[in-house]
């Protein structure tokens, strides 16, 4: 994906004016500019250096001045996408041909987050389309920054959080973990909500943030292969269970993928019987066996091969009598 940064682009005249004077004054100035120097105004509007926030700010003026047909393909497409988002016709934007325009809108537009409620709505839907439809994860770092910046200000984050997590990208967990080290308490609070599936992360845990981060990072490293995406989000509950640990897969040492819900592959006859017995256990016993299975599989594969075929009562007896194993 092409990056649109101040270092890679010469600032467009309309963007400079908007950043200095605001969107409202840009609209007034653009009307004046069109009456005085129409060709120059149109050239700046169609320039490759224009950023989406300026086009968004001028969308009504473009219609009222009757210059929509004079726009280049990028601008026409961006305004068409904007209108479809306004009218909740997002499914009409799924075509691959819209990707470059969506990318331009988001990557030149995220720095103007907060310009207006409707603008933020368009920005959110653009991120959703890039991540969910076009499978573009290159914007995840920016989306994460938008989420936490908005949360600090008390702004709406639900759609962005949903898109961020729906990417099912391991990077998301890493980014949220790092926010546990933030100097901003609101960042830490949000990460604790989103990472609530990690045992050491609870509202009651008042340990130093470095301690919580290290314990959480270690838990993720140890259990990464058995974590799956659960799909809960803020639209459903104030405390979403975003990811979960599959004790069954940890017990059998079957890798679960973040890209899917809990592993649904067919079990062998032996595995089916083992899981049937495993599911009848109390949760504490399930955790104990899954932890021990992981420990043994990691340190002594031959012993694990012998242990896993034993009955559940035998496995529990061996686990509880193990001197080297500690939770």
N, C-alpha and C positions, 0 to 999 in steps of 0.2 A: 504494500500500500504506500502511495506517495504521501510524504509528510509535508504539512503546510505550516511552517514556522516562520517567525519573524526573521530568522537568519537566512532562510531559503527564499524569501519573497521580498520584493520591494513593496513597501506599504502603498496601497491604493489611496488615491486622493479622497474618495468617499469614506473609506475606512478611517483615515486620519481625522476627517471632520467628525465622524460619529464618535470616535474615542475621545476626542477633545471636548465636544459640545453636547453629546447625547443624541439619542435616536430621534427625539421630537424636533430638535433644531435641524437635524440632517434632512428631515422631510421638508421643512420650510426652505432650507437652502437648496435642495434638489429642484424644487419647483422654480425657484428663482434662477438657478443655473440653466434649466431647460429653456426658460424664456430668453435668456441672454446668450447662451452658447449651447444650442441643442446638440450639435454633433459632438462636442467635448463631453457633455453629460452622458450621452449614449456610449461614447468610447470608454469612459470610466466604468460605466455599468457593465459593459461586456468584457472588460479587461480580465485577463487570466489571473491577475493578482487580487481581484475582488474577493472578499470574504462573505460567507453566507449571512452573518448578522445584518450587514448593510442591505443586502438584497431583501431580507425579511422585513427590515424596517421600512423599506420603500415599496412594498408590494401593493399597497393601496394607491400610491401615487402613480405607479406604473400602469395600473388599470385606468385610473381617472385621466391620465395624460394620453391614453391610447397608444402606448409605445410597446405593448407586450409583443406584438408581431416583429418588432425590431430587435428583440433580445436574441442572444445566441442560444444554442441548443441546451447548454448547461443550465442557464438561468430559467429557460422555459420549463425544463424538466424539474428543477428545484421548486419552482412555484407550483407546478402541477402536483408534486409530491406533498408540498405544504397544504394545498387545498384538500387533497385526499385524506391527510391526517386530520385536518379540521373537521371533515365530514365523516370521520370514522370508517373510511374505506381503505384501510391499510392493506387488505388482501389484494387490492388492485396495484400494489407497489412491489409485489413479490418477484417480478421479472428480473432476470440477471442483468438486463440492460440498464437497470436503475442503480446498480452497485456503485459505479464511479461517481454518480451524482450524490448518492447517500454518503459516500466516503468524503466527498468535498464538503458537504453540509456539516457533517459531524466534526471533521478535523480542522475546519476553519471556523467552526461555530461554538465549540465547547468553552472557549475562553470568555464568551459573552453570556454564559449561564447566569440566569437571574435577571436578564433584560426585561422579561415580562412572563407572566404565567403561561400564556399561550406559546411563547417562544420555548420555554422549558419543556412544555408538552411535546412540541415538535422534536426537540433535541432528544428527549427520552425515547420517543417512537423510532427515531432514526437509529439510536443505539440498539434498540430491540431488533430492528430489521437487519442491521449489520451482523449482530451476533447470532440471532436465531435463524434467519433465512439464509444469509450469505456465509455463515460459519466463519466470520472474520473475528478472530480473537486478538488481533493487533491493537484493538482499542480498549482492552480490558484495564490497562494501567490508568488510562484517562477516566474511564467509567468509575473505577475505584476512587480516584481523587474527587470526582464530582459527588459521589455518594457521601464521603466523609465530610467534604466541605459544606454540603447542604445540611447534613445532620448537625453540624456545629451551629448553623443558623436557624435550625428548626424548620427547614424547607422540606418539600415532598421528596421522598426517596424510594418509595415502594416499587415503582416501575423499573428504575435503574437497578435496584437490588435484585429484582426478579431476573432481569436480563443478564446481570453479572453472574448470578448463580446458575442460571440455565445454560451457560456456556459449558458447565461441568468440566472446567479446566483446573488442573491441580494448582495453577498459579493463583487462583482465587483464594484458596486456603492459605497459601504462603503470604499473600498480601494482607489478608485479615489478621493473621498471626502477628505480623510486624506492627500492626496498629496497637497491639497490646503494650508496646513500648512507647507509645505516643505520650507527649507531655500534656495532651488535651484529654481531659476526663471523658468528654463526650465520645471521642474516638474509641477509648477503651470500653466504654459502656456498649457501644454498637457492636464492637467485635465480640464482646462477651455474649451478646444476644445471638449473633450469627454463628458463633462457635460453641454454643451450649451443649453440643453433642460430645465435647471433650470433657471427661470426668472431672478434671481439676479446675475447670472454668465454671464457677457458680457466682451468683451475686454476693453470696456470703463469704467468698474467699477474699480476704483482705490482705493477703500476703503482698510483698513487694512485686511490682510489675515484672521485674527481671526474673524473679523466681517463677511466677505464673507462666511467663513466656517460655522459659526453658523447659518447664514440665510439660506444657502443651505441645511444644515443638518435638520433644522426645516422644510423646504419646503418638503424635501424627506419624513420625518416622517409624515407630514400632508397628503401628496398625494400618499403615497406608494401604496395603494390598487388600484390606478387608473393609474399607470404607466405601459406601455407595451413596449416590445422590437420592435424597428422599423426596424432594420437591415441595416441601412446605415453604411458604413465603408470607410476608407481612400482610398480603391481601386476605389471608385466611386466619392468621393468629398473631398476636403481639409478640409471641415467643416461638418463632418458627424452628422446627427441627430440620435444618437444611440438609444435613448429612447424617448418616447413621453407621454404626459399626455392626457388621454381620457376624455375630458370635458363631453361627453355624458354619460359615465359610472359614472363620478363623480356626474353629475346631477341626475341620477337615483339611485346612490349609489349601483352600481353593481361592484363587485370586478373584476379587471383585473389582469391577472397573467403574471409575467415577462417571464414565460416559453413559452408563446405563443404571437402571434401578437394580435392586438386589439380584444377584446372579440367578437366573431362572433356568440354567441348563439342566438337562436330565441327569439324575444321580444314577450311579451304578447300583446294582442290587444291594451290595454291601453298604454303600453310602446311604441308601434309602433306609435301610434298617437302623443304621447308626444314628441318623438324624431323627428318626421316629422316636428312638429311645432318648436322645438328647433333648428333644422338645418337651418331654415329660418331666424334665428336671426343674427344680426351683432355679430362679434367675442367678442366685449366688453360685450354685453348682455349675450352671452353664458357663458363667464367667471363669470360674476356677479351671474347668476342663479346657476351655478355649485358650486361656493364658498358658496353661501347662503344655498343651499341644504345640502352641507356637514356640515356646521355649525349647521343648525337646526337639522339634523339627529343625530348629536353628542350630542347636548344639550337638545333636547326635541323631542323624537320620536313621541309622540302623535301629536304634532303640525306639525311635518314633514308629517305624514300620511294625515293630513288634507290639508296641503299646496300643496303637490305633485299632488293631483287630480284636482286642480284648473286650469283654463285656463292660458296660458302663460302671457297674459296682467295682470291678477290678481296676478300671482306670482311675476311679476316685480314690481307691485305697492306695494305689501307687503314687498318685499325685500328692495326697496328704502326707505320705511318709517320706517323700523326697526331701533330702537334706539340702540339696544345692538350689532348689527352686524357691524363689521368694517373689511374691507379688510386688 
